[in-house]
Amino acid sequence: MFFHPMDFLILIAFAVSIWAQFKVKGNFSKWSDVPASSGLTGAEVARLILDRNGLYDVPVELVPGTLTDHYDPIARAVRLSEPVYYGRSIAAVSVAAHEVGHAVQHQQAYGALVLRHRMFPIVNLTSGMAPFLLLGGFLLQQFSLIGLGIILFSFAVAFQVITLPVEFNASSRAKDFMIAEGIIRNEEERGVNKVLNAAALTYVAAALISVLELIKYVLIFVQGNNED
């Protein structure tokens, strides 16, 4: 019961996820060595785009680590890692603009982002319970527990899927912002795309793994009920 034909596809998806992580680090490292023609730091780019969109009250803060950049919707703050905050590279300005893209999504109540925020408390609860219900169901051969685990796990899967348009839209906004403000030139768009697309691939891989795992559990549940 613990091995299922779907596991082969899940292993492939995991391999893609690992490859995507290396891709993100590789592209960030490569394009961190290429200076942006504007000469602006990531922090300056973030501040510029925020101000252009009327988000004067959204601070740009320094956060420890590398590739720890994010937008905090609760504190309404853009947080950039040191290489991005102080960096003047294609990678730095791309990541900074992407995070500001999330701040603008928040300001404009972008549908997928709003839904994601509303789902977060539910997913935070159900994602912790689902593994125990599924494991208990498999060990005890209790398909009612498996069914409940599937329902709870489906919230986490939905959250992963909804994250995709949020991330792709933020990247699209980032490129539009940088072009409109003259932060990058036409010949620099290739580097921007490399950095942002590699990051997006990690979200695609994570969503794919979740969807495949959900399908696996549903198939086991259906098969078990049919055998009964």
N, C-alpha and C positions, 0 to 999 in steps of 0.2 A: 504493500500500500504506500510505502514511502518513496518508491521509485515509480515514475510515471513517464510515458513517452514524451510529455511536454518538457521534462527536465532537460532534454537535449537542446531544445530551443532556448530555454532559460539560461543554460550555460553559455550559449552563443551570445545572448544578450548581455550577460555578465562580462564576457570577453570584450564586447563592443564598449561597454561602460568603462572598463579598465583602460582600453585603448584611447577612449575619449578623454580620460583624465590626463594621460600622458600628452595627448594632443593639446590640451589646454595649457599645460605647463610649458610644453615646447614652443608653442606659438607666442605665449606671453613672454618667455625668455628671449626668443628671437626678435620680436618687435619692440622689446624693451631697449634694445641696442640701436634702434632706428629713431632718431630724433624727429619730432613733429615740426613741420615748417613754421607753425605759429609761434613756437618757443614757449608756449604756456605750460604750466604744470597741470597735473590732473585736478588739483584743488582749484586752481584758477579757472579751468574749463568748467568744472561743476558749478562754481559760483556764478560765472558768466551766464550759463544756460538757465540756472535757477532764477536769476534776476530778470532775464529776458522773458521768463514766463510768469513773472510776478510773485515768485516764491521767495521773497526777501527774508521771511521768517524761518526758512528751512536752513539750518546750519550745515556746514561741511566739516566733519570731524575726522580726526586721525584715529585709526583703530589698529591694534597690534597684529602682527602676522603678515603673511603673503597670500594673496587671492582670498582675503577675508572681507572684501568689499561688499557692501550691501546697503539697501535703504531700509531704515527702521520705520514702519508705518505708525507705530505707537508713539515714539518720540518725535516722529516726523523729522528725521535727520538722515543726511547722506553720510555714510561712514566709509572712508577710504583707507586702504592699507598704505604703509609707508612708501613702497615702490610706486604706487599710483598717486598718492597725495603730493609727493615731491617730484615725481618723475615728469620728464618733458618729452616722453617718447610716444610713438604711435599707440603702443599698448596702454600706456597710462591714460592718455586722453580718451581712448576708446572705452575703457572700463569705467572711467569717471562719467562719461556721457551716458553710458548704459544705466548706471545707478540713478542718475538724474531722470532718466526716462521713466523709472518707477515712481519717482516723486511727482512727475507731471501726470502720470496715470492716476495717482492718488488724488491729485488736485481736480482732475476732470472726471473722477468717479468712473474710470474705465471698467466696463462690465465684468470682465474676467477677473480683474484684480479685486473688485468689490466682493464677488462671489468667493474668491479664494480667502479673503480676510474673514468672511462670515463662516466659512467652513473650518477654519483653523482650530477653534476651541473644540469642535466636535471630533475632528481628526486627531487632535492631541490626546483625546480620551480613548477613542475607538482603536487607534493604532497600537496602544499599549495592551488592550484587552484581546484583540483578535488573535495574536500568535498563541496565547494560552488556550483559547477556546479551540483553535484548530488542532493544536498538539494534543489536547485532552480528548478531542473527538476521534483523532486517529488512534491514539493509544487504547482508548476504551471502546472503539468501534461504535461510538455514539454519533449517528449522523445528524441528530438534532443540534449537537454542539458544533459540528462542522458547518451546518447551515447558518447558525448564528454567527460563527466566526467569519463566514463568507460575507454576510451582510455588513459586519463591522469593517472588514478588510476593504470592502468595495468603496467605503468613504475615502480611505487612503489612496486608492487607485484613482478615484475621481479627482482628488486633490492634485495628484501628479499630472494627470491629463490636463486639468485646467491651468496648471503652471506653464504649459507649453505656449499658448497664445500670449500669456503675460510676458514671458521672456523674449519671444520673437518680436512682439510689439515694442518692447523697451529698446531692443537693438535697432529696430527700424527707426524709432524716434531719435535714437542716439546719432545715427548716420545723418538723418535730416537736419538735426540741430547743428552738427559740426560743419556740414556743407553750407547751411544758411549763414552761419556766423563766420565762415572763412577760416575755421580752425584747422581744416585739412584741405589739401589740394586734390585734384582729380587723380593724380598718380599715387596718392596715399590711400585711396579707397581700398585698394587690394589688401593692404596690411590691416586696415580696420575690419574688413570682412573676415579675414583669417582669424583674428582675435575673437570677434564676436560669434562667428559661426562655430568655432571650436567649443566655446562655452555652451552654446545652445545644444550642441550634440550630447553633452552630458545629461541634460534634462530629457532629451529624447530617449536616451538609453535607459534612464531611470524609469521613465513612464512605460517603456516597452517591457522591462522586467516585471513591473507591477501588474500590467495587463496580462502577461503570460502566466504569472503565478495565479491570478484570479481565475483565468480560464481553466488552469489545472485543477484548482480546488472545486470549481463548479462541475467539471467532468467527473471527478472522484465522487462528489455528492450525488450526482445523477446516476452514476453506475451503481453506487451502493444502494440507493433507493430501489433501483430496478431489480437488483438481486434479492432484495427483501420481498 
